[in-house]
Amino acid sequence: MDGDGREAARLAANSFLTVATEACPIIEANITALLETGAITATVTGKGPTVFGVFESKAAALLASKKIKGTFAESVRGAE
């Protein structure tokens, strides 16, 4: 993994996740999509609704972005 990605993944907990997914169910779908495409972890930033995933490498993140971009077209931004 590039840099301290594993440590970042370990620390990527968010106490607002349950509240955010109840308020905006697509958050859970986005997190699931990131995990299914290889993210080590995925969660929301702050109080949501922005979702992010931590990947083994930039190449893995770019591949995941391409795989899920059509699924959440209005909400997915690649690891540019």
Sequence and secondary structure as in RCSB ss.txt:
>XXXX:A:sequence
MDGDGREAARLAANSFLTVATEACPIIEANITALLETGAITATVTGKGPTVFGVFESKAAALLASKKIKGTFAES
VRGAE
>XXXX:A:secstr
  TTHHHHHHH   TTHHHHHHH THHHHHHHHHHHTT SEEEESTTSS EEEE SSHHHHHHHHHHHTTTTTTT
     
